[in-house]
Amino acid sequence: MNGDRAGLERLVADDYVLVNGAGQVQDKARLIADYVAPGFKLDPFTIEEPVEKVLGDTALLGGRVNMTGTDGGQRFALVVRFVDTWAKRDGQWRVVYSQVTRVAKP
């Protein structure tokens, strides 16, 4: 979804909340602004130890990710565990909540 504002607008609920790896709370507007900012790009990644649970009109998707990319022209690398909570609204799945935890380096 790198730089795909329309895709993010469609998939992220208007009342979305993210608790990021620094413990800060962000809303939909901030998430999208960060993902479409010039100089920001995530490299392709694979979700390890995936978590996939569907409970009626709610789904929990998450796992562990070795995340690399560029932010403001600087390379970064970090390992995180995350969970996204999706809700089916008006027949469409939208992410409503995400929590990210940085995994400490050994």
N, C-alpha and C positions, 0 to 999 in steps of 0.2 A: 504494500500500500504506500510505498515511498512516494511522496509528492502527489498522491492521488486524492486531492481535496474532495472531489465528488464521491468517491468510494467511501471515504471516511465519514462524510456527512450522512451517507445512506446507512452505514452499518453501526454508527455510534448513536445511542439514544440521546435526546436533548437533555435529559436529566442525569447523564453519565457522571460518574465520580471515579477518579483514579487516585490511589495512594501509591506514590512512586517509591523508588528504591531509597530515596533520601527521607521518606516519611512525610513528604509534602502532599497536600491534597490539590488536585487539579480537576477542572471541568472540561467539557467537550471542546469549548473554544480554545483553551490552552493546549490541549492534546493535539488538536489539528494544527494549530499555529506552530507547535514544535516540530511536527512531522513534515510540514511543507516549507519550513524555513530554509532559505538559501544556505547551502553548505552542510545540510543535514542529510545523511543517507545511511540506512542500515544495510549491511551486507546480508545476503541470504543466510538463513540459519535453519537448523533442524531442532525440533522440540524433542528433548530427551525425557525419559520417564514421564510420558504423557498421562494426564488425568482427563478423563472424558466421562462425565456423568450427566445423563438427561433425566430430569424429574418433572414430567408433565410439560408445562410451558416455560421451564427454566432449565438451563444447561450450564454446567461448570466445565471449563476447558482450561488446562494449564499444563505446567511442566517445568523443566529446567532448560535453560538456553544459554549457550556460549554466544554472547552478542558482541559483534564487532561492527564498526562503521566509522563514519566521519561526522564530526560536529564542529561547525565553525572553522573548517579546514584542518582540524586536528583529528588524528586517528584515536579511537578508543577501543577498549576491550573490557568486558565485564561478564560475569556469570550471574544469572538471576534465576530465581524461582518465581513463577507468576500464576495467578488464577484470574480468568475472565469469567464474569457471570453474564450470561445471555438470557434474555427474556423474549418470548414470542409475543409480539404486539401487533394487532391488526393483521395477523397472518405472516408477519415478517420477523426474522430473528434480528435483534439489536443487542449490542453489548451495553450493559447498564452499570457495571462496576468492575474495576480491575485493582488488583493488589500485587505489587512487585516487591520482592525482597532480594537484596544483593547477597550473594553467597561469598563469605569471607575467603580470601586466598589462604591456602594451607601454609 
